[in-house]
Amino acid sequence: MDKVHQFIKLQKNKYGKIFVDITYAIDNISPFVDKKILTRRKYTAKIATLKKYIELIEAAESDLNTKNFFKRLNADKYISLLESYKNDHLESLSQLEKCADCECLNCTADCKFDSCLGCKSGSNIIYCDREKINLTKHDNFSINLVNNRTGENDRYFVLATLQDIKLDKKYIIIKNIVSKEKFILYYYPGISEDSYGEITDAHEFDFIVSTFQSVDK
């Protein structure tokens, strides 16, 4: 199999599965979820972008298969065309990949969590008990915080954020990029700037640790 056919096959298999999983989920839950809520879900708003990409893949595949050997020598243009579309819509396509593995995808519960409204780019909910707490993992979320020991700004990867709707609280689990130390803080998302707070309740702290450890395997 030449490079172009292999590229098209890989793209069709990967994004075709995502498209099928998401469109099936939308069809499956739409009778049970209020239309306004369904339209707020990220995968509903972005699925048209993926549909267009699937159509481009299939058009490229069809056109390529009808050309003779000599015309196929210039087939790299199909890779350029598809890569260009992907680059122009990278955020949407990457998020749909996350949505396909999100706990919200097939959920029909009367949701009290932030759900998609609180989801950052490159994130998805990987655990939700539908009653008290859910956990969101992030691919590219990092923050700067002042190190209490040194007084200097340190950079931290955000490993996860959690929401407890029974306590009406949010938590953030972070890891220092240099020292690899992990910390858990209260998390207060803001419009222009987020803020954080120390957890002093030992039972509350232990619950967040155990929830994260039970999921992060």
C-alpha positions as semicolon CSV with decimal commas, in nm:
position;residue;x (nm);y (nm);z (nm)
1;M;0,000;0,000;0,000
2;D;0,146;0,338;-0,100
3;K;0,181;0,634;0,136
4;V;-0,133;0,817;0,021
5;H;-0,363;0,514;0,040
6;Q;-0,224;0,429;0,384
7;F;-0,279;0,785;0,508
8;I;-0,637;0,790;0,382
9;K;-0,708;0,448;0,535
10;L;-0,573;0,555;0,876
11;Q;-0,772;0,880;0,871
12;K;-1,091;0,706;0,760
13;N;-1,061;0,437;1,027
14;K;-0,980;0,679;1,309
15;Y;-1,224;0,959;1,237
16;G;-1,488;0,733;1,090
17;K;-1,514;0,549;1,422
18;I;-1,536;0,877;1,615
19;F;-1,808;1,000;1,380
20;V;-2,010;0,679;1,412
21;D;-1,976;0,670;1,791
22;I;-2,088;1,030;1,833
23;T;-2,372;1,030;1,580
24;Y;-2,501;0,703;1,726
25;A;-2,490;0,856;2,075
26;I;-2,680;1,166;1,960
27;D;-2,950;0,954;1,796
28;N;-2,967;0,729;2,101
29;I;-3,007;0,996;2,368
30;S;-3,199;1,266;2,179
31;P;-3,543;1,127;2,278
32;F;-3,446;1,149;2,647
33;V;-3,247;1,473;2,668
34;D;-3,392;1,823;2,638
35;K;-3,297;1,972;2,302
36;K;-3,145;2,284;2,462
37;I;-2,920;2,068;2,680
38;L;-2,821;1,846;2,390
39;T;-2,721;2,142;2,174
40;R;-2,492;2,267;2,453
41;R;-2,288;1,950;2,444
42;K;-1,962;2,009;2,260
43;Y;-1,990;1,708;2,034
44;T;-2,329;1,821;1,905
45;A;-2,196;2,164;1,815
46;K;-1,878;2,031;1,651
47;I;-1,999;1,717;1,473
48;A;-2,060;1,903;1,144
49;T;-1,686;1,977;1,124
50;L;-1,609;1,606;1,151
51;K;-1,879;1,517;0,897
52;K;-1,716;1,753;0,647
53;Y;-1,377;1,591;0,710
54;I;-1,520;1,242;0,652
55;E;-1,670;1,366;0,324
56;L;-1,332;1,505;0,218
57;I;-1,164;1,174;0,301
58;E;-1,418;0,975;0,100
59;A;-1,397;1,218;-0,193
60;A;-1,018;1,193;-0,197
61;E;-1,035;0,814;-0,179
62;S;-1,287;0,795;-0,464
63;D;-1,093;1,037;-0,684
64;L;-0,765;0,857;-0,617
65;N;-0,910;0,517;-0,706
66;T;-1,037;0,639;-1,044
67;K;-0,699;0,778;-1,160
68;N;-0,450;0,581;-1,364
69;F;-0,097;0,505;-1,248
70;F;0,066;0,817;-1,392
71;K;-0,196;1,054;-1,250
72;R;-0,155;0,890;-0,910
73;L;0,210;0,995;-0,904
74;N;0,087;1,339;-0,795
75;A;-0,133;1,192;-0,525
76;D;0,044;1,369;-0,237
77;K;-0,191;1,661;-0,300
78;Y;-0,464;1,460;-0,124
79;I;-0,255;1,441;0,193
80;S;-0,195;1,817;0,174
81;L;-0,567;1,883;0,127
82;L;-0,671;1,669;0,424
83;E;-0,392;1,794;0,649
84;S;-0,486;2,152;0,565
85;Y;-0,847;2,093;0,670
86;K;-0,732;1,921;0,990
87;N;-0,500;2,207;1,079
88;D;-0,775;2,462;1,019
89;H;-1,013;2,269;1,248
90;L;-0,764;2,110;1,486
91;E;-0,936;2,222;1,807
92;S;-1,275;2,083;1,702
93;L;-1,140;1,751;1,573
94;S;-0,920;1,702;1,880
95;Q;-1,211;1,781;2,111
96;L;-1,440;1,538;1,930
97;E;-1,180;1,268;1,986
98;K;-1,202;1,348;2,357
99;C;-1,583;1,362;2,348
100;A;-1,598;1,012;2,203
101;D;-1,442;0,883;2,529
102;C;-1,627;1,117;2,764
103;E;-1,869;1,004;3,032
104;C;-2,118;1,260;2,902
105;L;-2,142;1,105;2,555
106;N;-2,427;0,861;2,620
107;C;-2,554;1,011;2,944
108;T;-2,925;1,090;2,981
109;A;-2,917;1,183;3,350
110;D;-3,070;1,506;3,478
111;C;-2,723;1,656;3,512
112;K;-2,636;1,900;3,790
113;F;-2,265;1,907;3,704
114;D;-2,099;2,171;3,485
115;S;-2,056;1,911;3,211
116;C;-1,951;2,066;2,879
117;L;-1,989;2,419;3,015
118;G;-1,693;2,358;3,246
119;C;-1,484;2,153;3,005
120;K;-1,159;2,302;2,875
121;S;-1,013;2,229;2,534
122;G;-0,838;1,892;2,529
123;S;-1,032;1,763;2,829
124;N;-1,302;1,509;2,903
125;I;-1,483;1,361;3,199
126;I;-1,346;1,013;3,272
127;Y;-1,549;0,939;3,585
128;C;-1,893;1,043;3,705
129;D;-2,114;0,879;3,969
130;R;-2,415;1,086;3,847
131;E;-2,491;1,190;4,207
132;K;-2,199;1,351;4,388
133;I;-1,869;1,377;4,204
134;N;-1,707;1,368;3,864
135;L;-1,347;1,386;3,747
136;T;-1,206;1,559;3,440
137;K;-0,866;1,478;3,287
138;H;-0,672;1,736;3,088
139;D;-0,414;1,708;2,812
140;N;-0,281;2,062;2,792
141;F;-0,384;2,251;3,106
142;S;-0,104;2,406;3,313
143;I;-0,087;2,687;3,568
144;N;0,167;2,911;3,745
145;L;0,162;2,927;4,123
146;V;0,391;3,086;4,380
147;N;0,600;2,827;4,563
148;N;0,555;2,894;4,936
149;R;0,907;2,768;5,012
150;T;1,096;2,971;4,750
151;G;0,860;3,261;4,688
152;E;0,906;3,208;4,314
153;N;0,659;3,116;4,043
154;D;0,651;2,746;3,959
155;R;0,478;2,580;3,668
156;Y;0,236;2,292;3,728
157;F;0,064;2,040;3,507
158;V;-0,305;2,000;3,590
159;L;-0,363;1,627;3,628
160;A;-0,736;1,652;3,696
161;T;-1,019;1,869;3,821
162;L;-1,307;1,736;4,028
163;Q;-1,653;1,870;4,103
164;D;-1,854;1,773;4,410
165;I;-2,213;1,890;4,365
166;K;-2,320;1,776;4,712
167;L;-2,063;2,009;4,875
168;D;-2,077;2,261;4,588
169;K;-1,699;2,257;4,563
170;K;-1,433;2,204;4,297
171;Y;-1,082;2,068;4,333
172;I;-0,767;2,070;4,124
173;I;-0,485;1,814;4,130
174;I;-0,154;1,951;4,006
175;K;0,205;1,828;3,962
176;N;0,513;2,047;3,974
177;I;0,687;2,023;3,637
178;V;1,036;2,023;3,793
179;S;1,003;1,849;4,131
180;K;0,711;1,622;4,028
181;E;0,541;1,692;4,363
182;K;0,162;1,665;4,358
183;F;-0,083;1,897;4,532
184;I;-0,459;1,914;4,577
185;L;-0,631;2,250;4,615
186;Y;-0,975;2,403;4,609
187;Y;-1,042;2,532;4,259
188;Y;-1,235;2,852;4,189
189;P;-1,260;2,913;3,811
190;G;-1,300;3,280;3,725
191;I;-1,393;3,477;3,417
192;S;-1,050;3,635;3,375
193;E;-0,845;3,451;3,637
194;D;-0,875;3,133;3,841
195;S;-0,799;3,115;4,213
196;Y;-0,711;2,833;4,452
197;G;-0,735;2,750;4,821
198;E;-0,587;2,512;5,075
199;I;-0,795;2,211;5,185
200;T;-0,786;2,186;5,564
201;D;-1,046;1,912;5,616
202;A;-0,855;1,580;5,629
203;H;-1,157;1,365;5,542
204;E;-1,242;1,583;5,245
205;F;-0,880;1,573;5,129
206;D;-0,860;1,193;5,164
207;F;-1,184;1,149;4,969
208;I;-1,047;1,348;4,673
209;V;-0,720;1,151;4,684
210;S;-0,898;0,816;4,691
211;T;-1,136;0,918;4,410
212;F;-0,847;1,026;4,189
213;Q;-0,638;0,718;4,265
214;S;-0,926;0,482;4,196
215;V;-0,971;0,630;3,847
216;D;-0,613;0,718;3,752
217;K;-0,484;0,369;3,673
